[in-house]
Amino acid sequence: MKKIQILIGAIILGLAISCNFTEEIHLKEDGSGKLSINFDGSELMQMAGEEMAKTNEKAVDSIISFKELLEERKDSIAQLSPEEQAKLKRLEPFDLRMVMNPEEKVMTFDLFSDFTNISEMNDAFNTFQEASLMGSSKTQQPTPVPASEQSTEVNYTFAKNKFTRTAKIVDQELFQKSMDSLQGAEMFLSGSTYTLKYHFPKRVKSTTLEEATFSADGKTLIYEISFLELMKNPSLLDLEVELED
């Protein structure tokens, strides 16, 4: 129990101070595929590992099925507002793998799901934050953690050999509040990154991300950006990719 409590604190700290994310998509020609958002908290584990090791608890390596978890908690979920129920419903297609090993200084969270259309995964990053909080509380609270309000959202499309990722601010006031809260954490966030790793079914013909790098076969696009800069300007990762015929 104590280890799980430390884990919750660590990921909250990670989202606020030191965070390295990878957004990975495997896209098939028919538009189906798999999305994964991975949080690597190894640096946090370097800081907290010794304290966590004192608990003498075993390492954590577990997978949470949100479809099963929401079914288990359906009675308590029914007591939430329709808006909160809708937010929790977004978690249903996803699984969350949590790995934490103080001795090996490893801490990762991986939210993943298969999809038949990439648009099903819209706003996956905010879903990741909600899933992490709810998943970490699995053994502690009988009632789900209400999904947090969000100021931005991300949308994906894939049709006729063209893939797009676009972000927009949906609540300007809330967005400004989040910007104000960043002022005291800029020094810590300066080394944090957010990486796109997109695997396409064909070679990339062109992309609006001029600084992106590619695999030898030209089918995988990789692009890394400062997490701090992304928080300030969500549209920095807007992109369009055109594949070869």
C-alpha positions, 0 to 999 in steps of 0.5 A: 500500500505504501509503495502504491501511495509513493507511486501516485505521488511520483507520477503527479510529481512527474507530470508537474516537474520531470517528465519524458513522454513518447507517443507511439502509433503503429498505423496499418494501411486499412487505418487500424493500428495501435497507440501507446503513450509511455511515461518514463519516470526513471529520473524520478526513481533515481530520486525516490528509489532509496526511500521506496526500497525501505518499504521492502515491498516487491517490484510492481509490474501490472496491467490494468484493463479499464474495461474490467475496472469500469465494470467492477466500479459501475455502481459508484460510477453511476453516482457521478455526473453524466459529464464525469461518467462520459470522461471515464467511459473514454478509458474503456478501450485502454489498458495501462501497464505500470512498472516500478522497480526501486532496485533497478531504478525503473518506473514506466507507465504505458497506456495503450490500445488497439483501434480500427480508426485513429480518430478513436484515439483522439485526445489520448494524452489527456486520457493518459493523465486520467488513466494514470490517476485512476489506475494508481488508485485501484487498490485504494479507493472504491470510487473512481477518481473524477477525470480532471478538466482539460484546456487542450485536446488533440485530434488525429485523422488518416485518409487517402494516404494523409495523416494529421495530428492537430491540437487546439485550446478548448478552454482559454481561461484554464489554459492560462491558469496552467501557464501561470502554474508553469512559471515556477517549474520552468527550470525543472521542466527544461530537460523534459521531452515529448517524442512522437514515434509514428510507424506508417504502412508506406514510406513518407513522401512529405511532412510539415515537420521539417526537422523530423528524422526517419528510419532507414525504410522511410516508414517511421517518423521520429520527432522530439520536442521540449515538453515545456515548449509543448505545454506553452504551445500545444500546436507545435506538434501539429503535423501533416504526413503524406505517404507514397502511393 
